[in-house]
Amino acid sequence: MTATLKLTPTIQMPAVGFGTYLIKPEEAAAAVKTALELGYRHIDTAEVYRNEVGVGEGLRAFLAESGLKRDDVFITTKLWPGNSAWGMTPRTYATTLEAMNTSLANLQLDYVDLYLIHAPFDPDERREQWRAIAELRRQGKARAIGVSNFTGAHIDELVAAGLPKPDANQIELHPWSQKPDLVAYLEANDILPIAYSSLVPLASWRATPGQESAKTAQMRADGAAEASPFRVMAERLGVSEAQVLLRWALQRGYAVLPKSTSA
């Protein structure tokens, strides 16, 4: 887990991060501390995950015991932009700045290494949210800035407004969701792809009741089949299916965010 990827000309990001989506707030501190003890040096959270407080507690406990410094660990969090289509008030320039201050307070940090807009809702406010995030980088509250779930057209819109391009785009990437056109766009524009849901093809992925996934019936059948290509490949190589899927992404130059609440 020591490999890094270039995020900006001056910032390297650990290629393997510990994802915290669906980790309960009361479990986050222990999960993050354990992940860091196992060698993770990149933790990914988000405002909407509601576990930033636990992430911060786990980080502080690890640093206190390990003797490592804050800058030895890469922290990503995300702005929840709000969505008027869902009856939510979209974040404005001012409330985006406030949201970052709240996230930093939750995490007990002075800055994060990467701050993302979680999704491309509300076109008008989207530009103002990005303008605010660029200001947060200028203020030193975010070392790098990016987006999540954006298309090339969404990014072009930001650049056309005279705003900086993102350093990264966190998107669903795995063999069932390869997004070749978007990945080519990101690579052509020097924007780092960060893969989430890398383990979708596993039969066990989000199998817990209540954890809905976007799997189709065909995906579920393929994942459970004895002749699943990932199972066959894993058996041939003597590794786990999860390792096969993570290697698939890493060999393509994507960062990955596996998650677990058990060691």
N, C-alpha and C positions, 0 to 999 in steps of 0.2 A: 504493500500500500504506500510505497514511497515514491512511485512514479508521479510526475507532475505534467501538466499541460500549460501551454502559454495562454494566459487570459488577456494580458495586455503586454506591451513591450517590456514592462518592468515588474509584472506580477505573474508568478507561477501558481497554479491552483492544483492541489492534489487531485489526481485523476479518479480516485475512488473516494466517494463521500458516504457518510452515514445518513440515510434519509430518515426523517421522523414523522412522515405523514401517517396518521391513524395511531400514533403512539399516544396513549392517554396522558393527560397532564401529570397525573400522580405517578406515572411510570417513567416519565421523560428523564428525570435527573439520574436515576439508576442506569437507564439504558444508555444515555450519553456517556456517563462516566465509564461504564464497561466498554463501550465502543472505543473510547480513547485509550483505555488500558490495553485493548487488543491491538492497537496500532493505527486506528483511524486518526487522521489529522484534518478532516473536513467534515463539518456537521451542517446539514441542510434542514432549515425549519421555515416557518412562515407564520405571519400574523393569524391567518385563518385556521392554522392547526391548533391554536390555543394551548401550545405547550412551550412557548418561548421562555417562560419563567423556569420551568424544569430544565430546559436546555442550558440556560445560564447557570443554574445551580449545579448541574452535572459538570459543566466546564470548570467552574470555580473550584469544586471539590477535587477534580483531577489535577488542576494546576497546583493547588496547595500541596497535594501529596507527591506529585511527580517532580516538582521543582522546575518544570518547564514554564515558558513565558506565554503571554497572550498571543504574541505574534508567531508562536509555533503551531497554532491551530487556526484553520481557515473556517470562518463562519459565514453562512449564507442565510438571509431571511428575505421575505417577500411582502410587498404591499398588497393588501386586498383592496382592489380599486373600487369596489361597489359596482352594482349593475342596475340601472334604472329599469331594465326589462324584467328584473326580478323584484321590483318594488323597493330597491335599495338606493340610497342616495350616493351618487358617484363621488369619489374623492376629488377635491379641488386641489389647486396648487397649495393653498394654505393647509388644508387638512392632510395632504400627503406629507408635508413637513412635520406636522403633528404626529402622524402615524409612525414616522421613523423615530421620533423622540420617545414614543411609547414603547416601540420595539426595543430600543436601546436600554430603556429603563427595565423592561422585562428581562432582558438578557444580562443586565448589569455590566454593560460594555460602553465604551466611549465611541466605538465604531464597529461596523461589520466589514467583512472583506468583499462581499458581493451583495448588492441589493437589487431585487427584481420586481417588476410589475407582474403580478401573478397571472393575469389574463387580459386580453385586448378588448375590454368592454368600452362602451360609450366613446365614440370617436372624438368628440370635442374635448371631453375631459381627459381622454387618454393622452393627448398632447400636453396638457397642463400638468398631468401627473409626471410625465417624462421630463418636462422642464424642471419640475421640483426635484426630481431625482438627480438630474444633472447638477443642480445647486447643492444638493446634499453631498455629492462627490467633491464639489469645490470647497465645501466647508470641512471636509475631512471625515465626515460621518460614514461614508462608504468609500472604500478604496477603488472598487470597480462597480459598474452598474450594468444591468441587463433586463431582459424581458423573459416571459414564459408563455408558451402557447401562441406565440405570434407567428404570422405568415410573413413571407417576404414583402407582400403589399403593405402590411401593417408597419413594418420597419421602414419601408420606402416613404411612407407617409410622415414618419417622424423626421427623417432626414430632409424631406422636402420642406418641412417647416423650419429648417435652419437649426435643427437640434442634433446633438451628437449621435452617432450610431451606437447601438448597444455593444457591450463587450461579449455578451453571451446570450443564448436563447435556450431556455430549458423546455424541452418538448418530449413527448412520448416517442421513444425509439426502441425498437426490438425487431426481430425478423418478421413479425406480422405487421409492423408499422414502420417501414423503412424511410418513407418520405424523401425519395431521391432528389426531387426538384428543390425542396426546401433546404436539404443538406448541402446541395451544390451551391445554392444561393448563399448560405451562411459561410461556406468555405471561400467562395469568391470574394466575400466582403470581410473576411478575417473576423468572423463572429464565431465564438466557440460553441459547438453544440453540446448541451448537457442532457443526457438521457435519463428520463424517469420512467418508471414502470418497465424496467429492463427485463423483469422476470415474469411478465404476463404469460408467456407460453407454458410455464409450469402449471401442472394440474392443481397444485396447492396454493397458487397465487390468489390472495383474497378469497379464500374458501370459507372464512368465518361468516356466519349469518349476519346480515346487516352491512357488510362491507361490499357494496355493489361494485362490479367491474364492468368494463365495456366489452367483455368477451362475447363473441358470437357463439352460437351453438357449434359451429364447425371448429372454432378455436378450442372449445372445451373438449370436443371429441378428439381432436388432434393431440391435445396435451395429455389426455388420459390414455391414449392408445399405447399398446405395448411396443409398437413400431414407431413411436414418436421419434422424429429425426434427432431431437435433442437427447433423448434417452439412449438411442443407438450410438450417437457420437460420444456421449459421456462414458458409456460402457467401454467403447473402443479405446478411449484415451485414459481411462482409469481416473476420471474426475467426476464431479457432480454436474447435474444438468444446469444448476445455477452458475457454476464456473464457466460452462460452455457459453451461456448467454451473456455473461459479463465480458468474457473474452471477445465475443463477437463485436460488442460495442467498443471496447478498448482498442482493438486492432483497427477500427475505423477512425480512431482519434477522438472519440466521444468520452466525456466524463460520465461516470455512472454513480447511482445513489442507492445501493442495496439497503435493506432495512431488516432489523430483527429486534425482538424484545427478549431474546434468550441468547446466552453465550454459546 
